[in-house]
Amino acid sequence: MSVRGIVKKFIPRGVFEQIEPTGHLLEAILANIRYGFPAHSMHVIGVTGTNGKTTTSFMIHAMLRKAGYHVGLLTTVAYGVDDDIHPQVAHMTTVSAPLLQKRLAEFKKQGVQWVILETTSHALAQHRVWGVPYEIAVLTNITHEHLDYHKTFERYVAAKRRLFELAARHGMRLGLVNADDPQAAAFLSAVPNSLAYGLKTGELTANDVTLTSEGSQYTAKVGSDSYAIHCQLPGEFNVYNSLAAVAVGRKIGLSKQQVEEGIKSLAGVEGRMTVIDEGQPFDVIIDYAHTPDSFEKLFRDLRPIVKGKLVAVFGSAGRRDEEKRPVQGAIAAKYADEVVITEEDDRDSDGQEIMNEIAAGAEQAGKKRDTDLFLVHDRREAIAFAFSRVSKKGDTVLLLGKGHEKDILRPGPRAVELRHLQQDDHDVERVVSIPWNEAEEARKALKRSHNN
């Protein structure tokens, strides 16, 4: 058990929550001293938001790479320099302060000029990014999520806003904000320099948008300038993500051609609208969507494109925001023809209870168990079952919630008796990590069904 786990075991939860940020701050200070404040030699762009952070980070990275810069990338999915990108294995978007500073020091040695750092509300509230001189802060959106940690939506917003307050102290002192988000004003007011982007409002807007299953095309306009944008990632939400990248490119002085070619160059992001093709007649798409907002946007964009049956497979994480579970069920039920509820990361929670909470929302939206609503706890079995429910061209199976992740967290040998304790996610006594690769599992299931 880690030192943190030991402390959590013997200190009351309320007390631990009060002292935890101080512990992270001290850890961050020591890590910066140890590695010589490496980020101070680079330009840092922080990307935050409830959804879209990873894809937006990859778009900015691709754009700066196409423009000829040496670029470091730190996201939920991957990290690395230029085209040498490595998978991020941990269930953590912004890694611990010591690991973050170590990676930034490695970036410095490789001559990195720009760093794109996907930054979470947890990392900001816990001071894990202390010592990082953000120059540009990007907000994709902010909706209901992580209230298990932040307790209130107001505290969640305040944590996200902290990124903009940090950016206001360094370099360009710039904030780029989704103007269509209801919380936009709170973020724009936190920085001396800003640019608001959006489909409905903002200084930078997307016009004449064409959405297809292969991506989108639109004209981005700001003042008298315009950009012809071709984004290879489908969905209106990726129009917003690419607009954020356009805003970054414009503000740091990239040419029109560099912005356009850079965004077009990104062909995909692992676990984000990833298409699995093993020669089957129907479509299989994997996405990391796991919040009500991401569900609503994904289903709303995809439903008009799907000509046949739409089957959605998903779960909801244990020991995380419980209020969203029936909401997820209701949204999926509204758009999908059939809903298959399964595990996501139960951790030490009761998986059947989680599924029933999701199912309650789906049933309120009109779905009936064992007719168009199915509960299959084992995710491997759930995927195979979903594939058995479709057969022809135009049908689509959506696999949601795991995306790029490389493991599933399941109850450990002592999960029930230790369930009341607050220990580390990977304490083997209560939670075990099982290797998992959603894309590989989907491919295996498709091959098995084909052979049968």
C-alpha positions in Angstrom: 0.0 0.0 0.0 1.2 3.5 -0.8 2.0 6.2 1.8 -1.1 8.0 0.6 -3.2 4.8 1.1 -1.8 4.3 4.6 -2.7 7.9 5.5 -6.2 7.6 4.1 -6.7 4.4 6.1 -6.0 6.0 9.5 -7.3 9.5 9.0 -11.0 10.3 8.8 -12.1 11.0 5.3 -13.2 14.5 6.0 -9.9 15.4 7.5 -8.0 13.8 4.6 -9.9 15.8 2.1 -8.9 19.0 3.9 -5.2 18.2 4.0 -4.8 16.4 0.6 -4.3 19.6 -1.5 -1.5 20.7 0.9 0.2 17.4 0.5 0.0 17.6 -3.3 1.3 21.2 -3.2 4.4 20.2 -1.2 4.9 17.3 -3.6 4.7 19.6 -6.6 7.2 22.1 -5.0 9.7 19.4 -4.3 9.3 17.9 -7.8 9.9 21.3 -9.4 13.0 21.9 -7.3 14.3 18.4 -8.1 13.9 18.8 -11.9 14.8 22.5 -12.0 11.4 24.0 -13.0 11.7 22.5 -16.5 8.5 24.0 -17.9 9.9 27.5 -17.6 11.9 27.0 -20.7 8.8 26.1 -22.8 5.5 27.6 -23.9 2.6 25.8 -22.2 -0.9 25.5 -23.4 -3.4 24.1 -20.9 -6.6 22.5 -22.2 -9.5 21.9 -19.7 -13.2 21.1 -19.9 -15.6 18.3 -19.1 -15.5 16.8 -22.6 -13.3 17.2 -25.6 -10.0 17.9 -23.8 -8.0 15.0 -25.3 -9.2 15.5 -28.9 -8.6 19.3 -28.8 -5.1 18.7 -27.4 -4.3 16.3 -30.2 -5.6 18.8 -32.8 -3.4 21.5 -31.4 -0.4 19.1 -31.3 -1.0 18.1 -34.9 -1.3 21.7 -36.0 1.9 22.8 -34.3 3.8 19.8 -35.6 2.6 20.6 -39.1 3.9 24.1 -38.6 7.4 22.8 -37.8 7.6 23.1 -34.0 8.9 20.6 -31.6 5.9 19.8 -29.5 5.3 17.9 -26.2 1.9 16.3 -25.5 0.5 15.2 -22.2 -3.1 13.8 -22.3 -5.4 11.1 -21.0 -4.6 8.9 -24.0 -0.9 9.5 -24.6 2.2 11.5 -24.0 5.4 12.2 -25.9 7.3 14.5 -28.2 6.6 15.2 -31.8 5.7 11.9 -33.4 7.2 9.7 -30.6 3.9 9.3 -28.7 3.4 6.6 -26.0 0.2 5.3 -24.5 -0.9 6.7 -21.2 -1.8 3.6 -19.1 -2.9 5.2 -15.8 -6.5 6.1 -15.0 -5.4 9.7 -14.6 -5.4 12.6 -17.1 -3.0 14.9 -15.4 -0.4 12.6 -13.8 1.1 13.1 -10.3 3.4 16.1 -9.8 6.6 14.1 -9.7 5.8 12.2 -12.9 4.6 15.4 -14.6 7.8 17.2 -13.8 9.9 14.3 -14.8 8.3 14.2 -18.2 8.6 17.9 -18.6 12.3 17.6 -17.8 12.6 15.0 -20.6 10.8 17.3 -22.9 13.2 20.1 -22.1 16.2 17.9 -22.9 14.6 17.1 -26.3 14.3 20.8 -27.2 10.5 21.0 -27.0 9.2 24.5 -27.8 5.5 24.1 -27.0 3.7 21.8 -24.5 0.0 20.9 -24.7 -1.0 19.8 -21.2 -4.5 18.4 -20.7 -5.4 19.7 -17.3 -8.1 18.4 -15.0 -10.2 20.0 -12.3 -8.7 17.5 -9.8 -5.1 18.5 -10.7 -6.0 22.2 -10.4 -7.8 21.8 -7.1 -5.0 19.7 -5.7 -2.2 22.0 -6.9 -0.5 19.2 -8.8 0.4 21.6 -11.6 2.1 24.1 -9.3 5.1 25.5 -11.1 3.8 25.1 -14.6 3.8 28.5 -16.3 0.7 28.3 -18.5 0.5 31.0 -21.2 -2.7 29.9 -22.9 -5.7 28.3 -21.3 -8.4 26.6 -23.4 -11.9 25.7 -22.2 -13.8 23.2 -24.3 -17.0 23.2 -22.1 -18.1 22.5 -18.6 -21.1 20.3 -17.6 -22.2 18.0 -14.8 -19.2 15.7 -13.8 -16.9 14.9 -10.9 -19.3 16.1 -8.2 -18.3 13.1 -6.2 -15.0 15.0 -5.6 -15.9 18.7 -5.9 -19.3 18.3 -4.1 -21.0 21.2 -5.9 -21.0 22.5 -9.5 -19.8 25.9 -8.3 -16.7 24.3 -6.8 -16.1 22.4 -10.0 -16.3 25.6 -12.1 -14.0 27.4 -9.7 -11.4 24.6 -10.0 -11.5 24.8 -13.8 -11.3 28.6 -13.7 -8.0 28.2 -11.8 -6.3 27.3 -15.1 -7.2 30.7 -16.5 -6.0 32.5 -13.4 -2.7 30.7 -13.7 -2.5 31.6 -17.4 -3.1 35.3 -16.6 0.3 35.4 -14.9 2.6 34.3 -17.7 3.6 35.1 -21.3 0.6 35.7 -23.6 -1.8 35.7 -20.6 -4.5 34.3 -23.0 -7.7 32.5 -22.5 -9.7 30.8 -25.3 -13.3 29.9 -24.4 -16.3 28.1 -25.9 -18.6 31.1 -26.1 -21.7 28.8 -26.4 -21.0 27.4 -22.9 -23.3 28.9 -20.2 -20.2 29.4 -18.0 -18.1 31.2 -20.6 -18.2 34.7 -18.9 -16.6 33.3 -15.7 -13.6 32.1 -17.7 -13.2 35.1 -20.0 -13.1 37.5 -17.1 -10.2 35.6 -15.5 -7.6 36.6 -18.2 -6.5 40.0 -19.6 -6.5 38.6 -23.2 -9.1 36.3 -24.7 -10.9 35.0 -27.7 -14.3 33.4 -27.6 -15.2 30.7 -30.2 -18.5 29.0 -31.0 -21.2 27.9 -33.5 -23.8 30.3 -32.2 -21.8 33.1 -30.6 -18.3 34.4 -30.2 -15.6 36.3 -32.1 -14.5 33.1 -34.0 -17.4 31.2 -35.5 -18.0 28.2 -37.7 -20.1 28.9 -40.7 -21.7 26.7 -43.5 -21.0 23.5 -41.5 -21.3 20.2 -43.3 -21.4 17.1 -41.1 -20.8 13.6 -42.5 -19.8 10.2 -41.0 -16.2 11.0 -42.2 -15.9 14.3 -40.5 -16.9 17.9 -41.1 -16.2 20.9 -43.3 -16.9 24.6 -42.5 -15.6 28.1 -42.8 -14.1 29.6 -39.6 -14.5 33.3 -39.6 -13.0 36.0 -37.3 -13.3 39.6 -38.3 -12.4 39.8 -42.0 -10.4 36.6 -41.9 -11.6 33.1 -42.8 -10.2 29.6 -42.6 -11.4 26.6 -44.8 -11.5 23.8 -42.2 -11.7 20.1 -43.0 -11.8 18.0 -39.8 -11.5 14.3 -40.2 -13.2 13.5 -36.9 -17.0 13.3 -37.2 -19.6 15.1 -34.9 -20.6 18.6 -34.2 -18.6 18.4 -30.9 -15.4 18.0 -33.0 -16.3 21.2 -34.8 -16.1 22.9 -31.4 -12.8 21.1 -30.7 -11.3 22.1 -34.0 -12.5 25.7 -33.5 -10.5 25.8 -30.3 -7.4 24.6 -32.2 -8.0 27.3 -34.8 -8.2 29.9 -32.0 -4.8 28.7 -30.7 -3.2 28.8 -34.1 -4.5 32.3 -34.9 -3.3 33.7 -31.5 0.2 32.3 -31.7 0.7 33.6 -35.2 0.4 30.6 -37.5 -0.5 31.2 -41.1 -3.9 30.4 -42.6 -2.3 27.5 -44.5 -0.6 26.1 -41.3 -3.9 26.2 -39.4 -5.9 24.5 -42.2 -3.3 21.8 -43.0 -2.6 21.1 -39.3 -6.2 20.4 -38.4 -6.8 18.3 -41.5 -3.7 16.2 -40.7 -5.2 14.6 -37.6 -6.8 11.4 -38.8 -8.0 10.2 -35.4 -7.5 9.8 -31.7 -7.5 6.4 -30.0 -10.8 5.6 -28.3 -12.5 8.7 -29.8 -15.0 7.8 -32.5 -12.7 4.9 -33.5 -14.2 2.7 -36.2 -13.5 -1.1 -36.0 -13.7 -2.9 -39.3 -13.2 -6.6 -39.6 -15.3 -7.0 -42.7 -18.6 -7.2 -40.8 -21.7 -5.6 -42.6 -22.5 -3.3 -39.7 -20.6 -0.4 -38.2 -18.7 -0.6 -34.8 -17.6 2.6 -33.1 -15.7 3.0 -29.9 -15.8 6.2 -27.9 -14.7 7.3 -24.5 -18.0 9.2 -23.9 -19.0 8.7 -20.2 -20.9 11.8 -19.1 -24.5 12.9 -19.8 -23.2 15.8 -21.9 -20.9 13.7 -24.1 -23.7 11.1 -24.4 -26.2 13.8 -25.6 -23.8 15.3 -28.1 -22.6 12.0 -29.5 -26.1 10.4 -29.9 -27.6 13.6 -31.2 -25.0 13.8 -34.0 -24.8 10.1 -34.8 -28.6 9.2 -34.8 -29.4 11.0 -38.1 -26.5 9.3 -39.8 -27.3 5.8 -38.7 -29.7 4.3 -41.3 -30.4 1.0 -39.5 -30.5 -0.2 -35.9 -28.4 1.6 -33.3 -27.3 -0.5 -30.3 -25.4 1.2 -27.4 -23.2 -0.7 -25.0 -22.0 1.1 -21.8 -21.8 1.2 -18.0 -20.9 3.7 -15.3 -17.9 3.8 -13.0 -18.1 2.7 -9.4 -17.1 5.2 -6.7 -17.8 8.1 -9.0 -20.6 10.5 -9.7 -23.8 8.3 -9.0 -26.3 11.0 -10.1 -25.4 10.7 -13.7 -26.2 7.0 -14.0 -30.0 7.2 -14.7 -29.4 10.2 -16.8 -27.0 8.2 -19.0 -29.6 5.5 -19.3 -32.3 7.9 -20.3 -30.2 9.6 -23.0 -29.1 6.3 -24.5 -32.7 5.1 -24.4 -34.0 8.2 -26.2 -31.7 7.7 -29.2 -30.7 4.1 -29.4 -33.0 1.3 -30.6 -31.5 -1.1 -28.1 -29.4 -0.5 -24.9 -27.0 -3.0 -23.5 -25.9 -2.1 -20.0 -22.6 -3.6 -18.7 -19.6 -2.9 -16.5 -17.3 0.1 -16.9 -15.0 0.2 -13.8 -17.0 -1.2 -10.9 -14.0 -0.8 -8.6 -15.3 -2.1 -5.2 -18.9 -1.2 -5.9 -21.8 -3.6 -6.6 -21.9 -3.9 -10.4 -25.5 -5.1 -10.4 -26.6 -2.1 -8.4 -24.8 0.2 -10.9 -26.5 -1.4 -13.8 -29.9 -1.2 -12.2 -29.4 2.5 -11.5 -28.6 3.1 -15.2 -31.5 0.8 -16.3 -34.0 2.9 -14.2 -33.3 5.9 -16.4 -33.6 3.8 -19.5 -36.9 2.3 -18.4 -38.3 5.8 -17.5 -37.5 6.7 -21.1 -39.5 3.8 -22.4 -37.2 0.9 -22.7 -38.3 -2.6 -21.5 -35.9 -5.2 -20.0 -35.2 -8.2 -22.2 -36.9 -6.5 -25.1 -34.8 -3.5 -26.0 -33.0 -3.1 -22.7 -30.5 -5.8 -21.6 -28.2 -6.1 -18.6 -25.0 -8.1 -19.3 -22.5 -7.5 -16.6 -19.4 -9.1 -18.1 -18.2 -6.5 -20.7 -16.8 -9.1 -23.1 -20.1 -11.0 -23.1 -22.0 -7.7 -23.5 -20.0 -6.8 -26.6 -20.6 -10.2 -28.2 -24.3 -9.9 -27.3 -24.6 -6.5 -28.9 -23.0 -7.8 -32.1 -25.6 -10.6 -32.2 -28.4 -8.0 -32.2 -27.3 -6.4 -35.6 -26.8 -8.0 -39.0 -27.0 -5.7 -41.9 -25.4 -2.6 -43.5 -26.6 0.5 -41.9 -26.7 -1.0 -38.4 -24.3 0.4 -35.8 -23.0 -0.7 -32.4 -21.6 2.0 -30.1 -19.1 0.8 -27.4 -18.9 3.7 -24.9 -17.0 4.5 -21.7 -13.7 2.7 -22.0 -12.2 4.2 -25.1 -8.4 4.1 -24.9 -8.1 2.6 -21.4 -6.0 -0.5 -21.0 -7.6 -2.1 -18.0 -10.9 -2.6 -16.1 -11.1 -2.0 -12.4 -13.1 -4.8 -10.7 -13.7 -5.7 -7.0 -10.8 -7.3 -5.3 -10.9 -10.3 -2.9 -11.9 -8.2 0.1 -14.0 -5.6 -1.7 -17.2 -6.1 0.3 -15.7 -6.0 3.8 -13.4 -3.0 2.9 -16.0 -1.2 0.8 -16.5 1.5 3.5 -12.9 2.5 3.6 -11.4 5.1 1.3 -8.2 3.6 0.0 -6.3 3.8 -3.3 -8.1 2.6 -6.5 -5.4 0.0 -7.0 -5.3 -1.4 -3.5 -5.4 -5.2 -4.4 -7.5 -5.9 -1.3 -10.5 -4.0 -2.6 -9.8 -3.3 -6.3 -7.9 -5.3 -8.9 -6.8 -4.2 -12.4 -7.7 -6.5 -15.2 -6.0 -5.9 -18.6 -8.4 -4.7 -21.2 -8.3 -3.3 -24.7 -11.7 -2.3 -26.1 -10.6 -2.3 -29.7 -9.0 -5.7 -29.5 -12.0 -7.2 -27.6 -14.3 -5.9 -30.3 -12.1 -7.4 -33.1 -12.0 -10.7 -31.3 -15.8 -10.8 -30.9 -16.3 -9.9 -34.6 -13.9 -12.7 -35.7 -15.7 -15.2 -33.4 -19.1 -14.3 -34.8 -17.8 -14.5 -38.3 -16.3 -18.0 -37.7 -19.6 -19.2 -36.2 
